[in-house]
Amino acid sequence: MELLKGIFQYPFEEMANGPAFLLQVLWEGFVAGTLYSLLALGFVLIFKASGVFNFAQGIMVVFAALSLVGFHAAGLPAYVSLFLALAVMGALAWTVERVVLRKLVNQPDLILFMATIGLSYFLIGFGEFIFGGEPKSMITEELGLPTGSSVIDIFDDIVILQHLDIAAALIAAILVIGLALFFSKTRIGRALRAVADDHQAALSVGISLNQIWAIVWFAAGIVALATGIMWGARSDVSFALQIVALKALPVLILGGFTSVPGAIIGGLIVGFSEKLFEVYWGGLLGGGVEGWFAYVVALIFLLFRPQGLFGEKIIERV
């Protein structure tokens, strides 16, 4: 509750039961949900291509954001730094495909998962060596992201909309929808689904597994950069930011590990539910409900629909 008092710049107790307060909470839930969807999308893309959970997605978010901030700190303009950060994520995708994934074609999923864990710790060490371990500020204004807030009068009460939150929600929504359409309507998207179903079958019909993996990892890098900018603008950019990526787990469980629409719906469910529960019932549990409520929802969900809302039910013949 103290956190919400800091976020909402108006008398908290007086607004707690009003419709404006409910709208404020729902807006905060929507913004959080779209950002969670963006986080989950990076995991979904790589899982669809390789069938493995990419443990390194969290540190990719941090690495992309630190690259952007680092290039700007070296004296480069903000948008040149943005382009170079994209180039870094492209180089990372190419390197991962060449050095790691190409050697592990048709290996068990556990081997691929362990490879992503190794990649995660390598990027942590490499990132700390290059950028240092201290937190850094995101170049929000230099990128043209809006600051400040707008006040809306509703039923003689007020709702405060942070301009940065509006921009974050719009950018996340555009990126999620754009990637969803790209991978569902294009030839590359169809090739991705073929690779996800069966590596050998995809290779037999002329689909380049290595090319698809490189494209998907680059797309996940783009998502990581956008996520790092949005989350970094709301707080400092540091290696602790990778912990935020763990919030994608309950989103993936709810929506399904292989579904882009599931990442969107799952993120919104988590965003709305944790905000509402924190505000209206969190006081009964001592606060801090947002940190664990989504995992409880995901655990309960696993009991009834383990494949997620939009996930594919796996049927094995014996």
N, C-alpha and C positions, 0 to 999 in steps of 0.2 A: 504493500500500500504506500510506503514511503517513496518507492520508485515512481509510482504514478503521480504523487504530489509534485515530484520534480519535473515530470514530463508535462503535466497539465498545469498551465500557469493561471489557475483560478481556484477559488475556495473549494477544496475537495469534498468536505463533509456536506456542504450545501447542495452539491451537484450529484451526490451518490445515487439518488433515486430518480433523477430526472431523465427525460428522453434525450436531452442533449448529451448528457454523460454517457448514456448507452451508445449513442452514435459515435462519440469520441472513442470509446473502447472498441467498437466494431471497426472503426477506421484504423486504429493501431493494429488490430488483428489482421486486417486486410493487407496492410503494408508488410507486417512480419510474414504473413502467409505467402505473398508474392516473392519475397526474398528467400524464404525456405524452398519454394518451388524452383527458384533459380539455382540454389545449392543442389537440390536433388537432381536437376536436369543433367548436370555434369556426370553424376554417378550413373544415371540411366543410359546416357549415350555410350559409355564405355562398357557397361554391363550388356547392352544389346549387341555390341560388336564382339565381345570376347567371352561373355558369360561369367565374368568375375567382378567382384566388388572392388573398385579402385580405392584402396586405402590411402593413396597419395593425393586424392582430390583436395583434401583440406589444405595440405601444404602447397599445392599448386595455386590455390587462392591467395595465400600469403606471398608466395614467390612472385606471382604476377603483379600484385599490388606494390611490393617492394621494388620490383624492376621499374615500374612506372615512376614511383617517387624518387628512386635513385637516379634515373636519367634526368629528371627535372632538377634534382639537387646538383647535378653536374653542369648545369647551366643551359640545358636544352629547353626549347619552348614546350608547353604542356602537350600540344597535339603531336608534336614530333616524338615526345616521350611516349605518348600513347601508341603511336605506330611502332616504335621500337620495342615496346613491351609486347605488342602482338607478335612481332618478329621473334622475340625471345620464346614465346609460347609455341610458335611454329617450329623453331629450332629444337625445342624440348620434345615436341611430338615426333619429329623426324628422328631424333637421337634415341628416344624410347623404342620406336619401331625397329630401328636398325640394330641397336645394341641389345635390347631385351626381348621384345616380342617376337622378332624374326627367329630367334633361337628356340622359342617355346611353342611353335605351332604344333597343335594336336597333343600338347602335354596336358595332364590333368589340371582341372580348375584350381586345385590347391596350390600347384606350382606357380600359376599366374598370380594368385592372390599373394603368395609369399614374395613374389617379385615386386608387387606394388608396395608392400611393406618396406622392402629394401630400398626402393626408389624414394619413399617418403623420408626415411632417415637420411638418405644421401642428400636430398634437397634441403633438409633442415640444416645439416652441417655445412653444405655448400653455401646456402643462403646466409648463415651466420658469419661465415668467412668473408663473404663479399659485402654484405650490408650491415653487419654488426647485429648485436642482440637488442639494442635499445628501441623503444617504440618510436614511430615516425608519424607525422601528420599527413593525411591525404590532401592532395592539391585540389580541393573541392572547387574553390572559386576560379582557379586557373583553368579548369576544364569547362567552365561555364555552367556548372551546376548551381541551381538557385539556393539562396539562403533566406532566412527570415521566415515569417509565418503570416497566415491570413486568419481573421476571426470571422466566424459566421454566427449570426444571431438566429437561434431557433427557440421558439416558445419562451422568449425573454431570458433564455440562457445562451451560453456561447459554446461553440465548438472551434477548437484551434487546429488548423491544418498547417503543419510544417511544410514549406515549399520543397525541401530536400526529400521528404517522404513522398510527396506527390511525384517528383521526378524519378525517384527510385522505383515506385510502383509502375510508372509508365514504361521506363526503360526495361525493367524486368519482364513486364507483360509482353512488350514488343519482341524482346529477344526470345522468350519462351515460345510465343506463337510462331515467330519466324522460323526457328529451328524445328518446331513441330511440323510445320508445313514443308520445310525443306526435306526432312527425312521421311515424310509420308507420301510426298507427291513427286519426288525426283528419282532419277535412275540410281543415284548414289544411295538414296534411302531404301530402295528395293534391294540393292546389293547388300546393304547393311543388314536387312532382315534375313537375307539368305545366309550371310556369314554367321549371324546369331543362331540360326537353326542348326547348321551343320558345316563345319569348316571344310571337310573333305568334299562334300557335295558342291559347295560354293567354288572350290578350286577346280572341280571337274567340269564346270560350265564356263570357265574362263574368267571368273571374278578374281581380281588380285587381292588376296587377303592382306598383304602388306600395305597396299595403297589405302584400302578401307580403314585399316587400323590407324594409319598416319592421319587420315582425314578426321576420323572420329576423335583422336586425341587432340588434334588442333582445335576442333569444335569445343571439346571440353576445356581447352585452354582459354578460348574466347569467353566461355561461360565463367571460368575461374577469374579472369581479369575483370569482367563486369561485376561479379560478386565481390571481389576484393575492393573495387572502387566504391560500391554501394555500402558495404559493411564498414569499410575504412573511413568513409565520410561520416558515419555515425559514431565512430570511436577511433582511436589511434590504430595505425597499422603495425602489428607486432606478430610474433610467432604464436602468441596465445590465440590469435584469430582462428587458427586451424581447429580449435575446439568447437567453434560455431558450426563447422561442417558436420559434426556428429548429429546435429539436429536434423540432418537429411535422413538419418536412419528411420525414425518413426514415419517420416513423410513417405519414404520408399515402401515401408511395410504396409501403410494404408493404401497407397496408390498402386503398388506393384512395381517390381524392380525393372520390368521391361516396357513400361508404359509411359510415354511422354505426357498424355492427358492425365494419367494417374499422378504424375509428379505435380501437376498444376492443382488438381483437386485435393490431393493429400496435403500439399503445402497450405492451402486455404483452410482445410479442416483443422490442422494443427495450429495455425495462426489464430483463428477465431476462438477455438476451444480453450487454448491456454490463457488467452487474455481474459476471456469471460470468467474462467474458473479462478484465476488469480484475483480478479477484482471482487467477485461476489462470494467466493467461498475460501479464498486464500487465507483470510484472517483467522479462520477456524483452525488452520494448520500451521500457523506461525509465519506465513509469508514464504516467498521464494518458490512458489508453486510452479512458476514458468520453467524452472530449471529441470523439473522431472515429470511434469504432468503428461507431456507428449509421449514419453516412454511407457507410462502406465497405459495410456490409450492404445498404443501399438501392441503392448503385451496382451491386452484383452482382445484386440482385433485378431491376433494370431490364433487365438483359440477357436474362432469361428470362420475366418476366411484367410488362411495363411498365405495364399497367393496374392492378396490385395484386391482392391475393388476392380482394377482393370488388368491385373496380371493373368497370365495364361496358366490354366490348370494343367499340371503335369500328370500324364497318364502313362504308366509303364506296364508293358506286357511281360508276363513271366510264364 
